Amino acid sequence: MDSVMKCEIVSMEHRLFTGEATFVSVPALPGAMGFYPKHSPVIAPLGSGIIKIVNGNEAEPILFAVRGGYVENDGARVTILADYAENMADLTVEGLKQKIAGIEEKLAAINDGYTSRIRLTTQDLEWNKRLLSMVESQ
C-alpha cells in the first residue's frame, strides 16, 4: 500500500510501538520533522518532545514522549531509536507526581560524592517533570 508506511519505536528497555502510519512527526534536533509515505530518506537526531503517529484507521493520533535518540526514514518505514520514550496514554498526573517525589528523595539521599549518579538522577527528575507538564497540558 502506498498510502501507509511502517513505523517502529524502540527504546533501550523495549519496543514501544510497531504498526502502520499515514503520518509521523518527531521532535528532531534540526526542528520538528514530519514524514508521509514515500518521503525522501532522512536520518536525524532527536531532541525532547512528542512523537505523533497518525493512522487513517484511528480517530486519535498515538502520542509518545521522547528524549534523545535517532529517527530514520526510508520512505516506506520510519524507525525511531529512542534514548527514553513513554506512551502518553500510559502516563497519569498522579503516577508522575509520585515518581517525581521518589526521585527527589533519592536525589536528597545521594551523599557519596559520585557526580555521575547525581547527574543521572537529576536528568531523570527533569525528564519526569517534563512528562508531567506534557500530560497536564493534554
Rosetta blueprint (number, residue, H / E / L):
1 M L
2 D L
3 S L
4 V L
5 M E
6 K E
7 C E
8 E E
9 I E
10 V E
11 S E
12 M L
13 E L
14 H L
15 R E
16 L E
17 F E
18 T E
19 G E
20 E E
21 A E
22 T L
23 F E
24 V E
25 S E
26 V E
27 P E
28 A E
29 L L
30 P L
31 G E
32 A E
33 M E
34 G E
35 F E
36 Y L
37 P L
38 K L
39 H L
40 S L
41 P L
42 V E
43 I E
44 A E
45 P E
46 L E
47 G L
48 S E
49 G E
50 I E
51 I E
52 K E
53 I E
54 V E
55 N L
56 G L
57 N L
58 E L
59 A L
60 E L
61 P L
62 I E
63 L E
64 F E
65 A E
66 V E
67 R E
68 G E
69 G E
70 Y E
71 V E
72 E E
73 N E
74 D L
75 G L
76 A L
77 R E
78 V E
79 T E
80 I E
81 L E
82 A E
83 D E
84 Y E
85 A E
86 E E
87 N E
88 M H
89 A H
90 D H
91 L L
92 T L
93 V H
94 E H
95 G H
96 L H
97 K H
98 Q H
99 K H
100 I H
101 A H
102 G H
103 I H
104 E H
105 E H
106 K H
107 L H
108 A H
109 A H
110 I L
111 N L
112 D L
113 G L
114 Y L
115 T H
116 S H
117 R H
118 I H
119 R H
120 L H
121 T H
122 T H
123 Q H
124 D H
125 L H
126 E H
127 W H
128 N H
129 K H
130 R H
131 L H
132 L H
133 S H
134 M H
135 V H
136 E H
137 S L
138 Q L
